[in-house]
Amino acid sequence: MTVNAYFSVGSTLVLLLSALSRKHQTTIQLAAYEPHVMMMIDVMRSAGAQITLRYDHTIIVSPSSLVSEVSGRVIADYIVSGTLAVIGALASRDFIDIHEARIPDLTAFLHVIDRM
């Protein structure tokens, strides 16, 4: 059986959130390190989570006590923003508005779209 392993932002975020309720240490291997994952980790740490990052894309979540409320902001996923831009461009007659997208994260994508 062949297993194709790859980084997944969504899976990494789900595993991080799930690990917070565990009573034992959780090790996530082949974790995605995109900016929005790192920002989520910062929010979780501000709530008291003990999260260790390794250079080999391993995240270790140790059991810890969390505060009941925390506030933070996680940037938009550039892949989702790009996908919505394409869908909007195909469905729109005049223009589209995509709110909260980070244009610096989309410069290469927008350059190719402009050339098309």
N, C-alpha and C positions, 0 to 999 in steps of 0.2 A: 504494500500500500504506500502510495506517495502522499506526503503531506506538504502542502505549500504554505509556508509560514510567511506572514507579512505584518507590517505595522498597521494598526487600526485605531484611529482616534476614538471612534464610538465605543469600541470594545474596551479601550484603556479607561475611558471615563466611567463606563458602567462598572468595571472591576474596581476602580478606585472608590466609587460611591459604595459599592457592596462591601468592600474591605473595612469601611468605617464601623460597621456594626459587628464585626467579628471579634471574638475574644482571644484569637490567636494571631500571630504574625502572618501577613499575606505577602507573597512575593509574586510580582507580575513581571514576566520576562517578555522580551520583544515588545516593550511598551512604546507607544507613540510619544514623541517629545515635541510636537507642534506647539506654537505659541499659546493657543487656546487651552491646551492640556496643562501647560506650565502655569497659566493664570489660574486655572481651576485648582491646581495644587497649592498655589499661594492662598487662595480663598480658604481651602480646607485647613491649611496650616494656621491661618488666623483664627480658626475655630478650635484649634488645639490639637489637630491631627499630627501625628509623628510620622513623617514621610521622608524616606531617604531615597535619593536618586543616584544611580551608578552610571558610568560612562558607557556601559554595554547595553543600555536601554532596559535596565532592570529597575523596578520601583519596589521598595519595601515599605509596607504600611504596618506599623506596630500598634498594638492596642493602646488606646488613650482615652481620656475623658474629654468630651467635646462640650463647648458652650452651647446653650440652647438656641441662640440666634446669632447669625453672622450675616454680614452684608458684603457684597463684592460684585465685580463686573468681569465677565469673560468676553473676550473679543469674538467677533463673528468668524465662522469657519469660511475661509476663502474659497474652498471648493463648492460649498453651498451657495455662496454669493455669486460665483461664476456660473453655476448651473441655473440659478434664478435669472441671471442676466440673459443667458441664451434663451431660456423659455420665454422671458418677457419680450426679447427682441423678435422672436418668431411670432408671438401672439399680438404684438402691439402695432397700431397703425402709425402713431406719431412718436411717442417717447415712452420711457419707463422710468420709474423712481424705485430705487432699492435703498432702503434706509439701513443705517448702521453698518454698511459694508466699508471695509478699510481699503481705500483706493491704492495705497502703497503696496498692499499685498496682491493686488490684481494688475499691476502695471504690465507684466509680460503678456498676460491673457488679453488685456485691453488693446495692447499694441497689435497682436495677431488679429483680433476682431476688427480693428481699424483698417488693417491692410486688406481684409476680406471685403 
